[in-house]
């Protein structure tokens, strides 16, 4: 069956000598892996390398068959031409990190229009805005809405702890996963905030690293098999 859909590139790996396998989150079908024949054979080939950079937004035509682990691309073009996402060092590092996270946690082969819209909208915003070094922290926090463990909303600011295991705010510490201090303050600021407003938050490099470690622990507690992305070391170097 020939299908058309928008897609976000999550990862790519070399296959044989000249082919690529790309994993995409598609608008119509969820996660799909595609075999791209001869992608590395020539610079003048049909499929340009720019198509397969982390979080590229594509429009694809493919041959889909049930019970086949790899689908076959027939045609491809960029849905959005990024201006800075892959050329700005900070943005490209964040994109590499987030694509690794998304590739690890997105596994469902079914349509989720709301999640796809969130991913596409936030990537376009990140590309078009001035460099925002808080983006990945807010993105991961907001992503939990679509994964089913967004922090329980709170009606008061008097709670002194957030229980990562339970996903809720508390007035007392009940286990080793209850956080407080700067991480709690930043988390409360991120809840409900818009991406435009996040740029003005003053967060030090050390606070960014600590909060990122915390939010990744939150993912580990709620997603079976989730591990720290390998690119986290590169990300931390950029913000050191």
N, C-alpha and C positions, 0 to 999 in steps of 0.2 A: 504494500500500500504506500503510495506517495503522499507525504504529509509536509505541511509548512508550519513553522512555528518560530517565535522569537526564543532566544536562548542566551544564557550567561555562561561563559567558560569558567569552569571550576579548576580543572587540571589538565595536563597533557603529559603523555609519556611516549617515547620513541618505540616504534614497533618494526621489527626487522630492520632493513637498511634505510628505507626512504619513506616509511609510513608513520602516521601518528595515531594514537588513540586519545581522543579528547572526551572528557567528562563534562557534561553540561547540565545546568538546571534550566529546563525548558518551560515555557509558559503553558503549553498544552498537555505535557506528559510527565512533568516532574523530572527526576534524574534519568538521563539517558547517556550512554557511552557510544561514541561514533568512531568508526574506522575511517581515517582520511588517507586515501591512497596517494602515493607520490608527493606527499606534502613537503618532503625535504629533498626532493630530487633536483629541483631547479628553482632559481629565483623567479623565473618567468612562468612558473606553474600557475594553475588555476586558483589554488588556495594560497594566499599570501600569509606569511608568518605573523603579520599584525593581527590576523583573525584569532589567533590562539594565545594571546597574552592573557594573564590573569584578569578575570572579571570583564573581559570584552563582551560587548552586547551585540548579538548577531541576529540576522534573519537567515534561517536555513531551510533548505528543501532536502528531504531525506527519504530513503526507502526503509520503511519500518515493517518488520515481520515479527509476529508473536513467537515467544520462546527462543529468540536469538539474542545472545548477550551483547553483541556488537551490531549496531545499525550502520547503514552506509549513507554518507553524505553525497548528494547529487549536485547541490549548488549552495553557495554561501555568500553573504555580503554583510558588511558592518551595518548594524541598525543605528548605532550612534558612533560618531567619530569623536573620541576623547581628545580634548585639548591639552590636558596636563597629567592625566592619571598615570600614564606610562612613561612620562618624561621627567616629571618632578621626582627627585630622589625620595623625599619623604612620602609622597602619595604612592609611588610605585612600591615602596617597601610595605606600606600599610596594605595595599592591594594584594601583594604576594601573601602576606600573613593572613588576611581575611579569606582569600581564596582557599588556603590550606585548611582553615577552620571549617569553611562551608563544605569543602570536598569531603571532610571527615564526618560531618554530622548529617548532611542531606543524602538520604538513601532511598526515599520513597519514589516509586515509579507511578505517580499519580498526580493529577493536576491540583495545584494549589495557587489559584489566581492571586489571592491576597498576599501570600509570601513572595511570589514572583514580582508583584507590583512594588512591594517594599524594597526588594533587592535592586530592581532597576531604578526606582526613583532615588534611592539613597546614593547609588553609584553615580548617577548623572549629577546630582547635587554636589557630591564630593569633587567631581571633575571640574565643575563650573565655578566653584567658590575658591576663595583664597585658601592657602594651606591651613588646615585645621588639625592640629596635633591631638585634639581630643576625640576626633571622629571615631576611631576604632573602638574606643571605650564606650561611647554612647551607642554605637552600632551594635555591639555585642549585648549591651543591656537591653536595647529595644528588640533585638532578635529573639530574646527569650519569650516575648509575647507569642511568637509564631511556633515556638517549640513546646509550649505548654507549662513553663515554670517562671513566668513573669512574677516579680516580687509582689506579694499581696499588698494591695493599696492600704494606705494608713491614713487615719483621720487626725492624727496629732503628731507633733514633732517631738514629743517628750520621750518616745521610745529610745532607749540607750543602746539597743543591740538589734542586729539583723541576723536571724538564724538561717544560714546558707542551706542547711539540710532540709529545713521545713519550708523555706521560702517565705518567711514572714518576719515582721518586726515584733520585738518583745521588750518588756521593761526589765527583764532579768536575764542573766546568762544561764542557759540550761545545758549546754554541751560545748564541745571544743570547736564547733563550727559557728559560734556566735561572734560576729565581728562588731567592732566599735571604732571610735577615733576617726581618723581622716577617711578611711574607707567608707564608713557609715555616712559621713557628711557628704562625700562625693556621690555616693549611691542615691541619697535623698535628692540631691540637686539634679541628677540625671533622670529621675522618674518624672515623666510627664513633660520634660523640657523638649523644645524643638531643636533641630540640628542648627538652625541659624543662631539660636541663643547659646549653644554650647561653645562657640568660638570665644566668647567673652569670659568663660570660666578660667580662672587662674589656678592651674594645677602644676606643681613642680614635676621635674623629671622623675624624682624618687617616688612621688605620689602616684604618677602614672604607672610606674613599674609595679608598685604594691597593689594598686587597684586592678591592674591587668592580671596579676597572679591570683587575686581574690576572685575575679569574675571567671577565670578559667577553672578554678577549684569549684565554683558554683556549677559550671557545665559538667565537670567530672562527677559531681554528686547526683546529677539528674539525667545524665546520658551514659548509658552502659558502654564501656570501652573507649570513652573519650580520653585522649592523651594530649599533653602539651604539644602544640605545633613545633616542628623543628625550626621554623623561621623566627621563633620568638627571640632567639639570641640576636639575630640581625636587627630585629625591630628595637630591642632594648639598646643596642649600640647606637642606633640613629638618635635615640632620645637621651643618650648619656651625656 
